[in-house]
Amino acid sequence: MGEDLSGLGTESLVVTRRDAVAIVTLNRPHKRNALDDGMVLGLERIARGLPDDVRALVIAAEGPHFCAGLDLAELTERDAPAGMLHSRMWHRAFHEIEFGRVPVVAALKGAVIGGGLELALSAHLRVAESSAFYALPEGQRGIFVGGGASVRLPRLIGVSRMRDMMLTGRVHDAESGERLGLSHYVVAPGEGLERAIALAARAAENAPLTNYALIHALPRIAEADPATGYLTEALMTAVAQSDAEAKRRLSEFLEGRAKKVRE
């Protein structure tokens, strides 16, 4: 089973595990799991502090909603420097999730709005129950996104669609969210967590160096100019195939002992 992870958690972030998969559950259902500073810092600490035998992470939520965004009670009077530093804290925490050691799968349901959408975007895979809905209500609140949405979201849906969400308060349901790329899978109510765990477990079976390349190298290759991208790809493939784990897996395939690709 591996190391007990409950010591990483808090009252509002419950951490459990299933074999090689760690599961962190947002646990403020009475607030629709709105994020306060303690939760954001806790997510950063958990993502950084996972033991070596954890190979994937699932972010889930207690209650009917994934996350309704920033707890607006946290919006005390801040001057411009304090507001900037607060946003940078969110950036640092979500960067730790996106560019950590392990693949991250988010199990979405109900409200995935504002900062909750920003948290979901930092995951590598997103499973949405059919109850999920997505919105960026900051435009109507007189504020602006501050957890990385202006960087991550346009890469998925384009600037014009993000601008539509913020200018008009447009809400996307689970089906349109999947079409846009806000999620990778849509499942029936109550099935999101198990599907997310199953996907995380599958990713956890990959060679760690391959997963590291997918988390760290692939997005940077995609953003690079073609010449830099091709060179980085060549370097990464050389490093990956030289790893002992890769040699073992290739030998198993050539000897007919590896699983076949099936639909």
C-alpha positions, 0 to 999 in steps of 0.5 A: 500500500505504501506510506500513509499520506494523511499527515500531508493533509489538513481539515480542508485538504484530505489526503489518501492513497490507493496503491501508487495514486495519491488522492487529495480531496477539497473538503469545504463542501459548505463553501462549495470548496472555495479556496482560501490561502491555506488550501492553496498553500496546502496544495503546493505543499502536498504536490511538492511533498509526495513520497517517491512511491507515489506515481500519480495524483488525483485532485477531487472534491467532497460534496456536489461541487469541485470548486467555486473559486476564490473564497471572496471572504479572502478579498480584504483590502489589498494595495497593488503590491499585496494583490500582485504577491497574492496572485504570484502565490497562486501561480507558484502553487499551481505551477508545482501541480502542473510541473511537479514529479507526477501526472495529475488528474482532476475529478470535476463536478458541479461548479468549476468556476473562477479559481476552481477552473484555474486549479483544474487547468493545472492538472494534466487530465480532467474528468468531468461528471455531467453535472460540471459547469465552467465559468469565469465570473471575475468580469462581473465581480470587478476583478481579473483572473489571478491564478494563471487562467490568462496563460493556461486557458487561451492555450486550450480554447483561444483568447476569443472564447475566454474573453467571451466567458469573462465579458458575458459571464457565459457558462459552459456545461460538461458537454460543451466543456469537453468539446472546447477542451476544458475536460478530456472525459465526461462521465455519469454522475458519481463516476468521476472519482473512480474514472480519475483514479483509474486514469491516474493508475494507468499513467502511474504504470508508465516509466517515470522518465517518460511521464517526466518528459510529458509533464516538463518537456512536451509543453515547452516543445509545443511553445518553442520555435520548430527548430528548438522544438525538434532539437529538444525532442531529439535530446529528450528521446535520447535520454528516455531510451537510454534509461534502464526502465525503457530498455527493460520495457523494450526487451519485454515488447521484443520478446512478446511479453509486453501488453498489446495495444488494444482499443 
